Amino acid sequence: MADMELAQKADPAPPCTMVIFGARGDLAKRKLFPALYYLARDGLLNEQFSILGVDHIEGNSESYREYLDETMQDFLGADFSSKLWDELRPNVHYLQGDFLQDQAFTRLSEKLADLTATAQTPANYLFYMATPPRFFGEIATRLQQAGLAREEEGQWRRLVVEKPFGQDLQSALVLNKTLHQAFQESQIYRIDHYLGKETVQNILMYRLANSTVEPIWNHRYIDHVQITVAETVGVENRAGYYEPSGALRDMLPNHLLALMSVVAMEPANALDGEAVRDEQAKILKAIRPLEPEEVLTQAIRGQYAAGATPDGQPLRAYRDEPGVAPDSTTETYVALKLAIDSWRWAGVPFYLRTGKRMAGRYTEIAVQFKHAPNMMFKDSLVKRANIPPNVLILRIQPNEGIGMCFNTKVPSPVPQLSQVEMDFSYADYFGQAPTTGYETLIYDCMCGDPTLFKRADTIESGWSLVEPIIDVWSALPPRHFPNYAAGSWGPEEADALMHNDGRSWRKCDHVKPA
Ligand code: BG6
């Protein structure tokens, strides 16, 4: 196991007050507060850091702290230490307010002035919109009207926007325009929590810090790339959001394209917010949008029927989930074949798939290399057709790590080959599993580093790629839903997408339990 001292200690973030809109919501309790707790544990929060929760639910700072006493224990489990929480707790405050009323923002402004004066901290404010998306524009506008978006000498104001950034290209353009009327682009931090995942950030490190990798990272050596985001969960209690959204809007323009862009982008000339995001923007623009007739063959959709978990627990169909219409045509699975018009990726297909209620929870990028010439083996027991290609597997979650499949001689007097996997696992090597990603993103935002956040142009490029699919799919509602069993690996059409190209999805069944 490597010594964790290897990791350089980062400095605490600059002082600030983090205002959480939607303070009583799911995101705040599940992700934001646990992430803040871990930042505090690792000494990454400033001593002059405070949190102001804002929500419409009645309450005051003390009742909010009491509510958090419970949720923190629930969501931190064994990591919870009351000693540490007692240190953070007094810095948590609450303001009851309606996000649609100007008056609430006047009170917010007064409360912030009061908090900063009492604690004698600089008026640096991080506004985090952990609310349903219909409030994003409203909150941004009201913050600006209350004078809270204006940055003055020695103080910053930043706005964190969660997904979804619109429902299609048009609404994303409108949202970006509204945000830009209130805040400068440089003040806006759009979160895609996939970019905060350690393993996703490592893709660039792995590609660009190893001299053996980058020379083969192109169409001369790579046959194709598969990106899989498989989830075992169903729609849970989110039908209200998921029914009009579906797997395509929920996962494609953000998480899957984020993964694709870090795999495919050109090296930036510096590890700098604009340089890295410029390269990501270029690669998104180079992805060829599907023509309507291509949507019919290269974009596969699915919806889960009743099924069972791999250990036999029954699972209900999507249409039987609470809040879902009995004849719903919402897709819970998508597979796509995309091409990138660039020198590096000419002729290399990228296959993307994501689905709910799959047989395993499993996010990985498999880079399959071309076959070796292998003519030496053509007359031996080892025939070319039997020699599997090398595959590099970037395991995003769970079992975070990297695997390389290569062929090796089986100990035997006759020549025989077997594919083996060389494995690097974060947990084995560093003795800890990577975090959820929110820690890094919140810390980076406090430090003013936008590298891992989406810019307006990359949001719009993402929707431009998804738009032709949305158009065809809404014009031609699916007649074959549901078309895969819950607890399986998705619809047969997705297998056919690969088989038609003489390829197949990597089998995920061998995944070790998390
Ligand atoms: C969210 C989607 O953005 O990402 C969810 O809205 C999905 O539907 C989730 O379940 C997946 O995130 P993770 O980190 O669990 O892979």
Residues whose N, C-alpha, C, O or C-beta is under 5 A from the ligand:
A	BS01	BG6	D250
